[in-house]
């Protein structure tokens, strides 16, 4: 007669499997949230087999995959998974997924865009305040014992009254704009299309937006069109007092040209949580007091990770129950 453990093991074997090539941070930190009666995780990273052989072994059974930036879903991966119907990412960005191939094959994609909007917006404004008011730089000044030796530290600049250009007015950008309004800023924006429901002035190009802004905050996704969209010309238009903040994706800014502008004093400062070749950061930035650096973590909080895990599980359970997905990525 079967005992309880054996019955549980049999039920587990009957559950559909969700492929995870490498665990995203949300799974590493909150694996207990991924226990479900609707699916089980197939952990490729625990296998000693080469990845292509592992995928070939499960090619007929894997209908869903959970991915992250550390495990991109490329056309090659998709070809090895002929039964694939759903790609889920626990991040807001989807630049690590071959959306063109997914769309061609009718594979659904979901992300966690809305989950990180509030924490990301708080962080974006926090970085801007840090650069303008010299918070991190003043902290180093005190810790290094310079206050008694060199006297009062240089004054920072207020945020209120600044004209702040938001690049990308989706959920994330809208949350940033709402916070900037509360600080008394004038919000301007550039987006793929003008939003008739918002009161902010629309600029059809980032160059025009930069020329009319005191600061820029990057809130858009990384695509072929937005890669290196913020280049030397845009930064020079922002000007010598201008500050740029990026917590979206590093490659939206031409990093080499941004570093040159900062070193030469051609822009006023930068608050950066993302970089073009993470985890490598240009060393030229380390000695600049007008630059605040963060290791691609400012949008993450325990609260947002719990919400992201719940959304991922909700999408998977909806999929395996033949119900509508909770956060589908709409192909354009």
CORMONOR-V800937 format. One record per pair of residues at least 24 apart in sequence whose C-alpha atoms are under 6 Angstrom apart, sorted by the first residue. I is the first residue (numbers start at 1). J is the second residue. Records with the same first field share a line. If there is no record, write none. Layout:
# CORMONOR-V800937
I: J + J
This chain:
# CORMONOR-V800937
15: 39
17: 41 + 42
18: 42 + 64 + 65
19: 65
20: 44 + 65 + 66
21: 45
22: 71
24: 68
26: 305
38: 317
69: 96
72: 96 + 97
73: 97
74: 98
109: 328 + 329
110: 327 + 328 + 329
116: 304
117: 172
119: 299
120: 299
121: 175 + 176
123: 298
127: 271
132: 156 + 157
133: 157
137: 289
160: 184 + 185
161: 185
163: 213 + 214
164: 213 + 214 + 215 + 216
165: 189 + 213 + 216
166: 216 + 217
167: 218 + 219
168: 219 + 220
173: 219
207: 234
210: 237 + 238
211: 237 + 238
214: 242
215: 242 + 243 + 244
216: 244
217: 244 + 245 + 246
218: 246
219: 248
226: 252
227: 251 + 252
228: 252 + 253 + 254
232: 257
239: 267
240: 266 + 267 + 268
241: 267 + 268
242: 267 + 268
243: 268 + 269 + 270
244: 270
245: 270 + 271 + 272
246: 272
247: 273 + 274
249: 274
250: 274 + 275 + 276
251: 276
